[in-house]
């Protein structure tokens, strides 16, 4: 828990009807702007993987980059960005996943993960699981081994873990 005895949820701002009516958006920027709480959250997210011999941290744009880069630094390993289609400058592998209305595609450089490397996936939020399932598919395309999947927040009612069965999943904050 953060040092001031508040819980992590006390540092997350809920924004009703964003990005559309009926959605409650959990804004993590209110946690990120508090240096002590952000550091404590990063330590909590990293601790479990400190001795797991992780080779790379893979994170999804954009908020996942904030967490993923910091955790890669704390673990002393490389960082791999996963981006929307057409945003990476080199040859890529891609994975398409379902959205509520349509599909989207994520890409990762085709040489980002070496066969057999142990990878930790980081994202800010687990909702339906489609995005991170696509990231796991990209890592498997490059024969990486997924050592864990970590989230700052998990929306448990949306059952995103169901799409990630077979992988160790950890979330710091659950709604």
C-alpha positions, 0 to 999 in steps of 0.5 A: 500500500502507498505510504500515506495509508490510502489505497491505490484506488484512492489515486485513480480518478473515475471519469463517467461517460468517457469516451462514450456514454455508459463507460466509466474510465479509470484515469491512471494519470492521477496515480502517475503524478504522485511520485511516491505512489507511482514508485510504490506501484512500480515496486509492487508490479516488479517485485514478483518478477525480480528473480524470474530471469526476464529477458524483455518487457513488452508493453502496449501504447500508450499508457503501457509504455509508461509502466513498461519502460519503468519496469524494464529499467527496474529489472535491467532488461530490454523494452519492446514497444507494441504499437498500432498498425503502421506506427513502427519504422521497421519490418513487423509482425502483426496480430488483429483482434476484435473490438466492440465494433470492428477490429484493430491490429497491433504490430511489433518489430519482427526481430524484437524477441529472440526465440526462447526469451522470457518476456513480461507483458505490461499494460495499464488495464485489463478489460476484455483481454483482446489487446493483450491476447494479441500481444501474446500472439505476437510474442509466440510468433517470435517464439518468445516465452511469456513469463507473466502478464501484469496490469496496474488495473483489472476490471474483473466484471469484463472477464479479460482473464478468460482470454489469457488462460494458461498465462500467469496474470497479476493485477495490482488494483481490481474493480 
